[in-house]
């Protein structure tokens, strides 16, 4: 899965999407990063699933970025990950 982020783009910070977060800061699979918070953004449709919730992750190397929850094990929203405060 691609982890996307562009801290200089307010749209990426406040409305995560493929269009506003064009910078891929990491590619991950089978890892357990820290979920900082989750926020609604662009709805993603893949393999018969759809989800508009994105989780802001902190990777083990300190990299921060968004991943749509469709690519994270869990539900539409990830249990135990708070909503972002903005």
N, CA, C and O atoms as CSV, one atom per row, in Angstrom:
chain,resi,resn,atom,element,x,y,z
A,1,UNK,N,N,0.836,-1.169,0.000
A,1,UNK,CA,C,0.000,0.000,0.000
A,1,UNK,C,C,0.882,1.233,0.000
A,1,UNK,O,O,1.962,1.236,0.591
A,2,UNK,N,N,0.425,2.265,-0.654
A,2,UNK,CA,C,1.154,3.524,-0.714
A,2,UNK,C,C,0.768,4.414,0.458
A,2,UNK,O,O,-0.412,4.563,0.777
A,3,UNK,N,N,1.765,4.997,1.091
A,3,UNK,CA,C,1.563,5.961,2.162
A,3,UNK,C,C,1.826,7.328,1.545
A,3,UNK,O,O,2.897,7.567,0.987
A,4,UNK,N,N,0.840,8.231,1.646
A,4,UNK,CA,C,0.903,9.520,0.949
A,4,UNK,C,C,0.926,10.672,1.944
A,4,UNK,O,O,0.255,10.632,2.976
A,5,UNK,N,N,1.711,11.703,1.617
A,5,UNK,CA,C,1.712,12.881,2.477
A,5,UNK,C,C,2.395,14.046,1.785
A,5,UNK,O,O,3.347,13.864,1.026
A,6,UNK,N,N,1.900,15.240,2.056
A,6,UNK,CA,C,2.533,16.480,1.624
A,6,UNK,C,C,2.156,17.533,2.646
A,6,UNK,O,O,1.114,18.177,2.528
A,7,UNK,N,N,3.004,17.710,3.651
A,7,UNK,CA,C,2.720,18.655,4.733
A,7,UNK,C,C,2.605,20.089,4.278
A,7,UNK,O,O,2.045,20.919,4.995
A,8,UNK,N,N,3.127,20.408,3.090
A,8,UNK,CA,C,3.034,21.765,2.555
A,8,UNK,C,C,1.689,22.028,1.893
A,8,UNK,O,O,1.370,23.177,1.583
A,9,UNK,N,N,0.898,20.988,1.670
A,9,UNK,CA,C,-0.404,21.120,1.003
A,9,UNK,C,C,-1.506,20.959,2.045
A,9,UNK,O,O,-1.751,19.855,2.531
A,10,UNK,N,N,-2.171,22.066,2.386
A,10,UNK,CA,C,-3.220,22.036,3.411
A,10,UNK,C,C,-4.339,21.071,3.045
A,10,UNK,O,O,-4.939,20.461,3.929
A,11,UNK,N,N,-4.633,20.923,1.743
A,11,UNK,CA,C,-5.669,19.971,1.336
A,11,UNK,C,C,-5.263,18.552,1.717
A,11,UNK,O,O,-6.114,17.767,2.136
A,12,UNK,N,N,-4.000,18.207,1.584
A,12,UNK,CA,C,-3.530,16.864,1.953
A,12,UNK,C,C,-3.683,16.660,3.457
A,12,UNK,O,O,-4.109,15.592,3.898
A,13,UNK,N,N,-3.344,17.661,4.234
A,13,UNK,CA,C,-3.421,17.545,5.693
A,13,UNK,C,C,-4.874,17.432,6.158
A,13,UNK,O,O,-5.178,16.647,7.056
A,14,UNK,N,N,-5.773,18.212,5.550
A,14,UNK,CA,C,-7.157,18.290,6.040
A,14,UNK,C,C,-8.183,17.510,5.229
A,14,UNK,O,O,-9.296,17.289,5.708
A,15,UNK,N,N,-7.844,17.093,4.028
A,15,UNK,CA,C,-8.759,16.304,3.198
A,15,UNK,C,C,-7.928,15.319,2.378
A,15,UNK,O,O,-7.681,15.540,1.193
A,16,UNK,N,N,-7.497,14.226,3.021
A,16,UNK,CA,C,-6.614,13.289,2.320
A,16,UNK,C,C,-7.255,12.706,1.057
A,16,UNK,O,O,-8.412,12.286,1.060
A,17,UNK,N,N,-6.471,12.696,-0.011
A,17,UNK,CA,C,-6.915,12.127,-1.280
A,17,UNK,C,C,-5.691,11.841,-2.137
A,17,UNK,O,O,-4.589,12.304,-1.842
A,18,UNK,N,N,-5.893,11.081,-3.189
A,18,UNK,CA,C,-4.798,10.819,-4.119
A,18,UNK,C,C,-4.390,12.092,-4.850
A,18,UNK,O,O,-3.226,12.257,-5.214
A,19,UNK,N,N,-5.352,12.996,-5.065
A,19,UNK,CA,C,-5.064,14.228,-5.798
A,19,UNK,C,C,-4.322,15.249,-4.935
A,19,UNK,O,O,-3.441,15.945,-5.438
A,20,UNK,N,N,-4.658,15.353,-3.651
A,20,UNK,CA,C,-4.008,16.350,-2.795
A,20,UNK,C,C,-2.741,15.820,-2.131
A,20,UNK,O,O,-1.880,16.603,-1.729
A,21,UNK,N,N,-2.621,14.517,-2.016
A,21,UNK,CA,C,-1.438,13.894,-1.396
A,21,UNK,C,C,-0.702,13.083,-2.465
A,21,UNK,O,O,-0.598,11.859,-2.379
A,22,UNK,N,N,-0.205,13.785,-3.456
A,22,UNK,CA,C,0.406,13.088,-4.599
A,22,UNK,C,C,1.756,12.470,-4.258
A,22,UNK,O,O,2.198,11.542,-4.935
A,23,UNK,N,N,2.413,12.971,-3.223
A,23,UNK,CA,C,3.738,12.471,-2.847
A,23,UNK,C,C,3.605,11.145,-2.086
A,23,UNK,O,O,3.006,11.098,-1.011
A,24,UNK,N,N,4.163,10.081,-2.646
A,24,UNK,CA,C,4.182,8.785,-1.956
A,24,UNK,C,C,5.465,8.759,-1.128
A,24,UNK,O,O,6.571,8.761,-1.668
A,25,UNK,N,N,5.292,8.734,0.201
A,25,UNK,CA,C,6.443,8.812,1.095
A,25,UNK,C,C,6.953,7.438,1.521
A,25,UNK,O,O,8.057,7.322,2.053
A,26,UNK,N,N,6.149,6.392,1.288
A,26,UNK,CA,C,6.568,5.020,1.624
A,26,UNK,C,C,5.614,4.045,0.949
A,26,UNK,O,O,4.491,4.403,0.593
A,27,UNK,N,N,6.067,2.828,0.779
A,27,UNK,CA,C,5.230,1.726,0.317
A,27,UNK,C,C,5.386,0.626,1.357
A,27,UNK,O,O,6.502,0.256,1.723
A,28,UNK,N,N,4.256,0.106,1.830
A,28,UNK,CA,C,4.296,-0.873,2.922
A,28,UNK,C,C,3.462,-2.091,2.599
A,28,UNK,O,O,2.551,-2.040,1.773
A,29,UNK,N,N,3.781,-3.177,3.257
A,29,UNK,CA,C,2.931,-4.356,3.281
A,29,UNK,C,C,3.285,-5.162,4.523
A,29,UNK,O,O,4.442,-5.223,4.939
A,30,UNK,N,N,2.286,-5.763,5.088
A,30,UNK,CA,C,2.469,-6.655,6.244
A,30,UNK,C,C,3.317,-6.046,7.353
A,30,UNK,O,O,4.276,-6.653,7.828
A,31,UNK,N,N,2.951,-4.861,7.747
A,31,UNK,CA,C,3.624,-4.200,8.862
A,31,UNK,C,C,2.561,-3.579,9.753
A,31,UNK,O,O,1.408,-3.439,9.345
A,32,UNK,N,N,2.942,-3.211,10.953
A,32,UNK,CA,C,1.992,-2.624,11.890
A,32,UNK,C,C,2.490,-1.253,12.331
A,32,UNK,O,O,3.119,-1.134,13.382
A,33,UNK,N,N,2.218,-0.216,11.541
A,33,UNK,CA,C,2.619,1.131,11.936
A,33,UNK,C,C,1.662,1.665,12.998
A,33,UNK,O,O,0.626,1.060,13.273
A,34,UNK,N,N,2.012,2.781,13.580
A,34,UNK,CA,C,1.172,3.427,14.588
A,34,UNK,C,C,0.125,4.299,13.899
A,34,UNK,O,O,0.472,5.168,13.100
A,35,UNK,N,N,-1.146,4.074,14.201
A,35,UNK,CA,C,-2.213,4.920,13.692
A,35,UNK,C,C,-2.382,6.121,14.599
A,35,UNK,O,O,-2.779,5.969,15.754
A,36,UNK,N,N,-2.086,7.319,14.097
A,36,UNK,CA,C,-2.173,8.534,14.916
A,36,UNK,C,C,-3.619,9.005,15.059
A,36,UNK,O,O,-4.094,9.267,16.164
A,37,UNK,N,N,-4.311,9.107,13.916
A,37,UNK,CA,C,-5.711,9.527,13.932
A,37,UNK,C,C,-6.302,9.209,12.568
A,37,UNK,O,O,-5.572,8.875,11.635
A,38,UNK,N,N,-7.643,9.315,12.446
A,38,UNK,CA,C,-8.289,9.069,11.155
A,38,UNK,C,C,-9.251,10.206,10.832
A,38,UNK,O,O,-9.799,10.866,11.715
A,39,UNK,N,N,-9.435,10.407,9.517
A,39,UNK,CA,C,-10.184,11.571,9.039
A,39,UNK,C,C,-10.843,11.216,7.707
A,39,UNK,O,O,-10.254,10.486,6.910
A,40,UNK,N,N,-12.055,11.719,7.449
A,40,UNK,CA,C,-12.680,11.437,6.153
A,40,UNK,C,C,-11.985,12.207,5.031
A,40,UNK,O,O,-11.504,13.324,5.224
A,41,UNK,N,N,-11.947,11.587,3.866
A,41,UNK,CA,C,-11.344,12.206,2.685
A,41,UNK,C,C,-11.938,11.592,1.438
A,41,UNK,O,O,-13.110,11.215,1.422
A,42,UNK,N,N,-11.138,11.490,0.397
A,42,UNK,CA,C,-11.594,10.918,-0.869
A,42,UNK,C,C,-12.076,9.479,-0.661
A,42,UNK,O,O,-11.420,8.687,0.015
A,43,UNK,N,N,-13.212,9.158,-1.240
A,43,UNK,CA,C,-13.690,7.776,-1.190
A,43,UNK,C,C,-12.899,6.932,-2.189
A,43,UNK,O,O,-12.782,7.282,-3.363
A,44,UNK,N,N,-12.367,5.831,-1.706
A,44,UNK,CA,C,-11.614,4.901,-2.536
A,44,UNK,C,C,-12.473,3.663,-2.760
A,44,UNK,O,O,-13.112,3.163,-1.834
A,45,UNK,N,N,-12.483,3.175,-3.990
A,45,UNK,CA,C,-13.203,1.945,-4.337
A,45,UNK,C,C,-12.171,0.979,-4.890
A,45,UNK,O,O,-11.447,1.304,-5.831
A,46,UNK,N,N,-12.107,-0.232,-4.292
A,46,UNK,CA,C,-11.130,-1.225,-4.729
A,46,UNK,C,C,-11.640,-2.610,-4.353
A,46,UNK,O,O,-12.069,-2.832,-3.221
A,47,UNK,N,N,-11.595,-3.529,-5.290
A,47,UNK,CA,C,-11.966,-4.943,-5.071
A,47,UNK,C,C,-13.348,-5.107,-4.436
A,47,UNK,O,O,-13.549,-5.986,-3.598
A,48,UNK,N,N,-14.292,-4.264,-4.837
A,48,UNK,CA,C,-15.653,-4.370,-4.333
A,48,UNK,C,C,-15.898,-3.670,-3.008
A,48,UNK,O,O,-17.017,-3.704,-2.495
A,49,UNK,N,N,-14.881,-3.036,-2.445
A,49,UNK,CA,C,-15.023,-2.296,-1.191
A,49,UNK,C,C,-14.921,-0.810,-1.480
A,49,UNK,O,O,-14.339,-0.396,-2.483
A,50,UNK,N,N,-15.495,-0.009,-0.586
A,50,UNK,CA,C,-15.377,1.441,-0.697
A,50,UNK,C,C,-15.230,2.029,0.696
A,50,UNK,O,O,-15.820,1.529,1.654
A,51,UNK,N,N,-14.437,3.098,0.809
A,51,UNK,CA,C,-14.213,3.707,2.109
A,51,UNK,C,C,-13.739,5.138,1.904
A,51,UNK,O,O,-12.935,5.412,1.013
A,52,UNK,N,N,-14.240,6.047,2.733
A,52,UNK,CA,C,-13.825,7.448,2.666
A,52,UNK,C,C,-12.946,7.847,3.850
A,52,UNK,O,O,-12.501,8.991,3.937
A,53,UNK,N,N,-12.694,6.905,4.760
A,53,UNK,CA,C,-11.866,7.190,5.934
A,53,UNK,C,C,-10.407,6.878,5.663
A,53,UNK,O,O,-10.083,5.850,5.069
A,54,UNK,N,N,-9.524,7.773,6.101
A,54,UNK,CA,C,-8.080,7.641,5.954
A,54,UNK,C,C,-7.447,7.693,7.337
A,54,UNK,O,O,-7.935,8.400,8.219
A,55,UNK,N,N,-6.362,6.948,7.530
A,55,UNK,CA,C,-5.637,6.947,8.799
A,55,UNK,C,C,-4.260,7.574,8.584
A,55,UNK,O,O,-3.540,7.237,7.644
A,56,UNK,N,N,-3.917,8.497,9.487
A,56,UNK,CA,C,-2.596,9.102,9.484
A,56,UNK,C,C,-1.678,8.173,10.269
A,56,UNK,O,O,-1.863,7.969,11.469
A,57,UNK,N,N,-0.692,7.617,9.583
A,57,UNK,CA,C,0.212,6.640,10.177
A,57,UNK,C,C,1.557,7.268,10.524
A,57,UNK,O,O,2.002,8.222,9.885
A,58,UNK,N,N,2.188,6.715,11.543
A,58,UNK,CA,C,3.587,7.016,11.827
A,58,UNK,C,C,4.335,5.703,11.675
A,58,UNK,O,O,4.091,4.748,12.412
A,59,UNK,N,N,5.252,5.664,10.709
A,59,UNK,CA,C,6.022,4.464,10.427
A,59,UNK,C,C,7.193,4.341,11.396
A,59,UNK,O,O,7.585,5.327,12.021
A,60,UNK,N,N,7.752,3.143,11.527
A,60,UNK,CA,C,8.875,2.941,12.457
A,60,UNK,C,C,10.055,3.895,12.235
A,60,UNK,O,O,10.768,4.221,13.184
A,61,UNK,N,N,10.267,4.345,10.990
A,61,UNK,CA,C,11.389,5.262,10.719
A,61,UNK,C,C,11.022,6.727,10.964
A,61,UNK,O,O,11.830,7.619,10.704
A,62,UNK,N,N,9.800,6.982,11.466
A,62,UNK,CA,C,9.345,8.339,11.766
A,62,UNK,C,C,8.570,9.005,10.656
A,62,UNK,O,O,8.016,10.085,10.862
A,63,UNK,N,N,8.510,8.395,9.476
A,63,UNK,CA,C,7.745,8.931,8.358
A,63,UNK,C,C,6.268,8.966,8.726
A,63,UNK,O,O,5.756,8.040,9.355
A,64,UNK,N,N,5.585,10.041,8.329
A,64,UNK,CA,C,4.155,10.213,8.588
A,64,UNK,C,C,3.441,10.283,7.249
A,64,UNK,O,O,3.944,10.896,6.307
A,65,UNK,N,N,2.262,9.657,7.157
A,65,UNK,CA,C,1.494,9.723,5.926
A,65,UNK,C,C,0.135,9.084,6.052
A,65,UNK,O,O,-0.148,8.378,7.020
A,66,UNK,N,N,-0.707,9.335,5.064
A,66,UNK,CA,C,-2.086,8.846,5.024
A,66,UNK,C,C,-2.198,7.553,4.228
A,66,UNK,O,O,-1.514,7.360,3.223
A,67,UNK,N,N,-3.084,6.665,4.703
A,67,UNK,CA,C,-3.480,5.461,3.972
A,67,UNK,C,C,-4.990,5.351,4.106
A,67,UNK,O,O,-5.534,5.525,5.197
A,68,UNK,N,N,-5.667,5.064,3.000
A,68,UNK,CA,C,-7.105,4.850,3.085
A,68,UNK,C,C,-7.366,3.577,3.887
A,68,UNK,O,O,-6.650,2.586,3.739
A,69,UNK,N,N,-8.392,3.607,4.734
A,69,UNK,CA,C,-8.691,2.476,5.620
A,69,UNK,C,C,-9.079,1.201,4.872
A,69,UNK,O,O,-9.090,0.121,5.462
A,70,UNK,N,N,-9.391,1.312,3.599
A,70,UNK,CA,C,-9.710,0.119,2.811
A,70,UNK,C,C,-8.509,-0.835,2.770
A,70,UNK,O,O,-8.669,-2.041,2.580
A,71,UNK,N,N,-7.305,-0.279,2.951
A,71,UNK,CA,C,-6.081,-1.080,2.879
A,71,UNK,C,C,-5.550,-1.488,4.254
A,71,UNK,O,O,-4.466,-2.063,4.359
A,72,UNK,N,N,-6.318,-1.190,5.311
A,72,UNK,CA,C,-5.917,-1.532,6.674
A,72,UNK,C,C,-6.904,-2.561,7.216
A,72,UNK,O,O,-8.113,-2.439,7.013
A,73,UNK,N,N,-6.394,-3.554,7.891
A,73,UNK,CA,C,-7.281,-4.570,8.469
A,73,UNK,C,C,-8.122,-3.915,9.562
A,73,UNK,O,O,-7.600,-3.254,10.460
A,74,UNK,N,N,-9.417,-4.112,9.465
A,74,UNK,CA,C,-10.354,-3.513,10.407
A,74,UNK,C,C,-11.647,-3.218,9.684
A,74,UNK,O,O,-11.988,-3.901,8.718
A,75,UNK,N,N,-12.358,-2.231,10.129
A,75,UNK,CA,C,-13.623,-1.871,9.503
A,75,UNK,C,C,-13.503,-0.574,8.738
A,75,UNK,O,O,-12.411,-0.150,8.360
A,76,UNK,N,N,-14.674,0.061,8.512
A,76,UNK,CA,C,-14.667,1.346,7.810
A,76,UNK,C,C,-13.784,2.335,8.566
A,76,UNK,O,O,-12.984,3.057,7.972
A,77,UNK,N,N,-13.948,2.352,9.896
A,77,UNK,CA,C,-13.061,3.108,10.770
A,77,UNK,C,C,-12.290,2.090,11.604
A,77,UNK,O,O,-12.817,1.027,11.931
A,78,UNK,N,N,-11.071,2.405,11.942
A,78,UNK,CA,C,-10.204,1.478,12.657
A,78,UNK,C,C,-10.395,1.643,14.165
A,78,UNK,O,O,-10.183,2.726,14.710
A,79,UNK,N,N,-10.798,0.560,14.833
A,79,UNK,CA,C,-11.021,0.601,16.282
A,79,UNK,C,C,-9.729,0.992,17.012
A,79,UNK,O,O,-8.649,0.504,16.682
A,80,UNK,N,N,-9.852,1.859,17.984
A,80,UNK,CA,C,-8.706,2.267,18.789
A,80,UNK,C,C,-7.922,3.435,18.222
A,80,UNK,O,O,-7.023,3.953,18.886
A,81,UNK,N,N,-8.245,3.864,16.998
A,81,UNK,CA,C,-7.567,5.028,16.396
A,81,UNK,C,C,-8.543,6.200,16.478
A,81,UNK,O,O,-9.628,6.139,15.899
A,82,UNK,N,N,-8.164,7.280,17.198
A,82,UNK,CA,C,-9.095,8.394,17.356
A,82,UNK,C,C,-9.298,9.187,16.068
A,82,UNK,O,O,-8.477,9.116,15.153
A,83,UNK,N,N,-10.390,9.939,16.002
A,83,UNK,CA,C,-10.588,10.874,14.903
A,83,UNK,C,C,-9.571,12.001,15.041
A,83,UNK,O,O,-9.194,12.368,16.154
A,84,UNK,N,N,-9.132,12.545,13.921
A,84,UNK,CA,C,-8.227,13.702,13.960
A,84,UNK,C,C,-9.001,14.899,14.500
A,84,UNK,O,O,-10.218,14.979,14.332
A,85,UNK,N,N,-8.319,15.805,15.130
A,85,UNK,CA,C,-8.972,16.952,15.766
A,85,UNK,C,C,-9.228,18.129,14.865
A,85,UNK,O,O,-9.455,19.234,15.357
A,86,UNK,N,N,-9.201,17.934,13.547
A,86,UNK,CA,C,-9.471,19.049,12.633
A,86,UNK,C,C,-10.532,18.722,11.643
A,86,UNK,O,O,-10.873,19.558,10.806
